[in-house]
Amino acid sequence: MTNAAMDDAAGAGGLTVGAAASHVGVTVRTLHHWDAIGLVRPSGRSAGGYRLYSAGDVARIHRVLIYRELGLSLDDIGELLDAPTADMTVPLRQQRAQLVDRISRLRAMVDAVDRMIEAANSGILLSPEEQVAIFGQRWEPSSVAGARDRWGDTAQWTQFAERAAGMTPEDWQQVADNITTLENDLAAAKRAGVRPGSAEANALAERHRASIGVYFDCTLSMHVCLGRSSAADPGFLAYYDAIEPGLVSWLRDIIDANARDRGIDPDSATWS
C-alpha cells in the first residue's frame, strides 16, 4: 500500500498497530511501549477491540521519530508534544545548543583525523621554509620524505604521525632547541674524554634515547640499532663530524655501553 493510501486508511477509520508500525518504520513492540507510557495512544478501537491509529496519531508518531533523531528522551518528547505552543521552542532551543556543540566537537575530531592523515603522509606539518627556520640551514626537508619511504609501513612511523599531528611550530622549536643543547653536551663530553659506561655517559645516552622518544617509543634495543645505523650512514657521519669529529662513533659507543649496563647485549640487540 502506498503512503497516500495509508494516510487515506488512517483518515477513514484508522490503521491497525501492525499497519501503523509498518507505515512509520518502527516495530509493533515500540508502538505498544509508547502506548503504555502515554506517549502515543491510538485514538480509536475496532469492533473487535483492536487499536486503531488515526491520521493525527500517525502524525504524532512522526513527530516522536523526529525528536528522537534529535536525541531527546521519551520523557522530554512527551513534555514537548503536550506543551502549549508558546513553550515548544524552549526544549528545542536547548537541543539545538547541544547539537551545535556536538557538531563543533565532531568538526574538531575531523580536523584531528585530517592532521593525522597529513602527518602520516608528510611526517612534519611544517612548510619546507618553516622546517629550515626551525631546524637550521643544514636541515634537508626532503629527509622527512625519505624517512617516510623507508619507515612508513612501521608501527613507529604511525606513532610518530600521531604525535606530529598534535605538534605546533612552537612545539617543534622546543624539540629543535632541546636537540641542539643535547648535541652540544655530547660534543663537550667527548672532548672532555668522558668514557662510555660511566655514569655521565649513560645519562647522556638516556637523554639521547629520550630525544628519540619524542617521535616514538624507543627501547634500549632499538636505541642500539639506531646508534649502529647512524654510525654507518654517511649523512649522519657528516652531520655529527661537523659538530665534533668522531662524535657519531663515540655516541654509538655510549649507547652500547648504556644498554649493556641495563641488561641488553648490544651484539644481539634487535629492533624491538
C-alpha positions as CSV (number, residue, x, y, z in Angstrom):
1,M,0.0,0.0,0.0
2,T,1.3,3.5,-0.9
3,N,1.8,6.2,1.7
4,A,-1.2,8.1,0.3
5,A,-3.3,5.0,0.6
6,M,-2.1,4.5,4.1
7,D,-3.0,8.1,5.0
8,D,-6.4,7.6,3.5
9,A,-6.9,4.5,5.5
10,A,-5.9,6.3,8.7
11,G,-8.2,9.1,7.9
12,A,-11.1,6.8,7.1
13,G,-11.1,4.5,10.1
14,G,-7.6,4.1,11.4
15,L,-4.7,1.8,11.0
16,T,-4.1,-1.3,13.0
17,V,-0.9,-1.3,15.1
18,G,0.8,-3.6,12.6
19,A,-0.1,-1.3,9.7
20,A,0.9,1.8,11.6
21,A,4.2,0.3,12.6
22,S,4.9,-0.7,9.0
23,H,3.9,2.8,7.7
24,V,6.2,4.7,10.0
25,G,9.1,2.2,10.1
26,V,9.0,1.1,13.8
27,T,8.2,-2.2,15.5
28,V,4.8,-3.1,16.9
29,R,6.6,-3.6,20.2
30,T,7.7,0.1,20.1
31,L,4.1,1.3,19.5
32,H,2.9,-0.9,22.3
33,H,5.5,0.7,24.6
34,W,4.7,4.2,23.5
35,D,1.0,3.4,24.2
36,A,1.8,2.0,27.6
37,I,3.7,5.1,28.7
38,G,1.2,7.5,27.2
39,L,3.4,8.9,24.5
40,V,1.3,7.9,21.5
41,R,-2.0,6.4,22.3
42,P,-4.3,5.2,19.4
43,S,-7.4,7.3,19.4
44,G,-9.7,4.5,18.2
45,R,-10.7,0.9,18.5
46,S,-12.0,-1.6,16.0
47,A,-15.3,-3.5,16.6
48,G,-13.1,-6.3,17.9
49,G,-11.3,-4.1,20.3
50,Y,-8.0,-3.7,18.4
51,R,-6.1,-0.4,18.5
52,L,-6.6,1.9,15.5
53,Y,-4.3,4.8,14.8
54,S,-5.9,7.9,13.2
55,A,-4.1,10.3,10.8
56,G,-3.4,12.5,13.8
57,D,-2.0,9.6,15.8
58,V,0.4,8.8,12.9
59,A,1.4,12.4,12.6
60,R,2.3,12.3,16.3
61,I,4.4,9.2,15.8
62,H,6.3,11.0,13.1
63,R,7.0,13.9,15.4
64,V,8.3,11.5,18.1
65,L,10.6,10.0,15.5
66,I,11.9,13.4,14.5
67,Y,12.6,14.4,18.1
68,R,14.2,11.0,18.8
69,E,16.6,11.7,15.9
70,L,17.5,15.0,17.6
71,G,18.5,13.0,20.7
72,L,15.6,13.8,23.0
73,S,14.5,11.3,25.6
74,L,11.0,9.9,25.5
75,D,10.1,11.9,28.7
76,D,11.3,15.1,27.1
77,I,9.4,14.3,23.9
78,G,6.2,13.7,25.8
79,E,6.5,17.1,27.5
80,L,7.3,18.7,24.2
81,L,4.3,17.2,22.3
82,D,1.9,18.1,25.1
83,A,3.3,21.6,25.8
84,P,1.5,24.8,24.9
85,T,2.6,26.2,21.6
86,A,4.4,29.1,23.3
87,D,6.6,26.7,25.2
88,M,7.6,24.4,22.4
89,T,10.7,26.3,21.5
90,V,12.3,26.0,24.9
91,P,13.4,22.4,24.7
92,L,14.1,22.7,21.0
93,R,16.5,25.6,21.7
94,Q,18.2,23.6,24.3
95,Q,18.5,20.7,22.0
96,R,19.8,22.9,19.2
97,A,22.5,24.2,21.5
98,Q,23.6,20.7,22.3
99,L,23.6,19.8,18.6
100,V,25.7,22.8,17.8
101,D,28.2,21.8,20.5
102,R,28.2,18.2,19.2
103,I,28.8,19.5,15.6
104,S,31.7,21.6,16.9
105,R,33.3,18.6,18.6
106,L,32.8,16.4,15.6
107,R,34.4,19.0,13.4
108,A,37.3,19.2,15.8
109,M,37.6,15.4,15.5
110,V,37.5,15.6,11.7
111,D,40.3,18.2,11.8
112,A,42.4,16.0,14.1
113,V,41.9,13.0,11.8
114,D,42.8,15.2,8.8
115,R,46.0,16.2,10.6
116,M,46.9,12.6,11.3
117,I,46.4,11.7,7.7
118,E,48.5,14.6,6.6
119,A,51.2,13.8,9.2
120,A,51.2,10.1,8.1
121,N,51.9,11.4,4.5
122,S,54.3,14.2,5.1
123,G,55.7,13.5,8.6
124,I,56.0,17.1,9.8
125,L,53.2,19.5,9.4
126,L,55.5,22.4,8.6
127,S,56.4,24.0,5.2
128,P,59.9,23.5,4.0
129,E,60.7,27.1,4.8
130,E,59.4,26.6,8.4
131,Q,61.4,23.5,8.8
132,V,64.7,25.2,7.8
133,A,63.9,28.2,10.0
134,I,63.4,25.9,13.0
135,F,66.0,23.1,12.4
136,G,68.7,25.2,10.8
137,Q,70.2,25.7,7.3
138,R,71.7,22.2,7.3
139,W,68.3,20.7,7.6
140,E,67.0,18.9,4.4
141,P,63.2,18.9,4.3
142,S,63.4,16.1,1.8
143,S,64.8,13.8,4.5
144,V,61.3,13.5,6.0
145,A,60.0,12.1,2.8
146,G,63.0,9.7,2.7
147,A,62.2,8.6,6.3
148,R,58.5,8.0,5.3
149,D,59.5,5.9,2.3
150,R,61.8,3.8,4.5
151,W,59.7,3.6,7.6
152,G,56.1,4.5,6.5
153,D,54.8,1.0,7.0
154,T,56.1,0.6,10.5
155,A,54.4,1.0,13.9
156,Q,56.9,3.6,14.8
157,W,56.0,5.8,11.8
158,T,52.3,5.5,12.8
159,Q,53.2,6.6,16.3
160,F,55.3,9.4,15.0
161,A,52.5,10.6,12.8
162,E,50.0,10.5,15.7
163,R,52.3,12.7,17.8
164,A,53.3,15.0,15.0
165,A,49.7,15.7,14.2
166,G,49.3,17.5,17.5
167,M,52.5,19.5,17.4
168,T,52.7,23.2,16.7
169,P,55.6,25.2,15.2
170,E,56.3,26.2,18.8
171,D,56.5,22.5,19.9
172,W,58.9,21.8,17.0
173,Q,61.0,24.8,18.0
174,Q,61.3,23.4,21.5
175,V,62.3,20.0,20.1
176,A,65.0,21.6,17.9
177,D,66.3,23.6,20.9
178,N,66.5,20.5,23.0
179,I,68.4,18.6,20.3
180,T,70.9,21.5,19.9
181,T,71.5,21.5,23.6
182,L,71.9,17.7,23.7
183,E,74.3,17.7,20.7
184,N,76.5,20.4,22.3
185,D,76.5,18.5,25.6
186,L,77.5,15.3,23.7
187,A,80.3,17.1,21.9
188,A,81.6,18.7,25.1
189,A,81.6,15.3,26.9
190,K,83.5,13.7,24.1
191,R,86.1,16.5,24.1
192,A,86.4,16.1,27.9
193,G,87.2,12.4,27.5
194,V,84.0,11.1,29.1
195,R,84.3,7.3,29.0
196,P,81.5,5.1,27.6
197,G,79.9,3.2,30.5
198,S,80.5,6.0,33.0
199,A,77.5,7.5,34.9
200,E,77.9,10.7,32.9
201,A,78.0,8.9,29.6
202,N,75.0,6.7,30.5
203,A,73.0,9.8,31.4
204,L,73.8,11.4,28.1
205,A,72.8,8.2,26.3
206,E,69.5,8.2,28.1
207,R,68.9,11.8,27.1
208,H,69.6,10.9,23.5
209,R,67.1,8.0,23.8
210,A,64.6,10.3,25.3
211,S,65.1,12.7,22.4
212,I,64.0,9.9,20.0
213,G,61.1,9.1,22.3
214,V,59.6,12.4,21.3
215,Y,58.8,10.8,18.0
216,F,58.1,7.1,19.0
217,D,58.7,4.8,22.0
218,C,62.4,3.8,21.8
219,T,63.5,0.7,23.6
220,L,67.1,0.1,24.6
221,S,67.5,-2.5,21.8
222,M,66.0,-0.1,19.3
223,H,68.4,2.6,20.5
224,V,71.4,0.3,19.9
225,C,70.1,-0.4,16.3
226,L,69.7,3.4,15.7
227,G,73.2,4.0,17.0
228,R,74.7,1.5,14.7
229,S,72.8,2.7,11.6
230,S,73.8,6.3,12.4
231,A,77.4,5.3,12.6
232,A,77.2,3.6,9.2
233,D,75.3,6.4,7.5
234,P,77.4,8.9,5.5
235,G,74.9,11.6,6.1
236,F,74.9,11.2,9.9
237,L,78.7,10.9,9.9
238,A,79.0,14.2,8.1
239,Y,76.4,15.9,10.3
240,Y,78.0,14.8,13.6
241,D,81.5,15.4,12.4
242,A,80.5,19.0,11.7
243,I,79.7,19.3,15.4
244,E,82.7,17.3,16.7
245,P,85.0,15.0,14.8
246,G,84.3,11.3,15.6
247,L,81.2,12.2,17.6
248,V,78.9,9.7,15.9
249,S,81.2,6.7,16.7
250,W,81.5,7.9,20.3
251,L,77.8,8.2,20.5
252,R,77.3,4.7,19.3
253,D,79.8,3.5,22.0
254,I,78.0,5.2,24.8
255,I,74.6,3.9,23.6
256,D,76.0,0.4,23.5
257,A,77.6,0.7,27.0
258,N,74.4,2.1,28.4
259,A,72.3,-0.7,27.0
260,R,74.8,-3.3,28.4
261,D,74.7,-1.7,31.9
262,R,70.9,-2.0,31.7
263,G,70.9,-5.7,30.8
264,I,70.8,-5.5,26.9
265,D,73.6,-7.2,24.9
266,P,74.4,-4.8,22.1
267,D,75.8,-7.6,20.0
268,S,72.4,-9.4,19.9
269,A,70.1,-6.3,20.0
270,T,67.2,-6.3,17.5
271,W,64.6,-3.7,16.5
272,S,62.1,-4.5,19.3
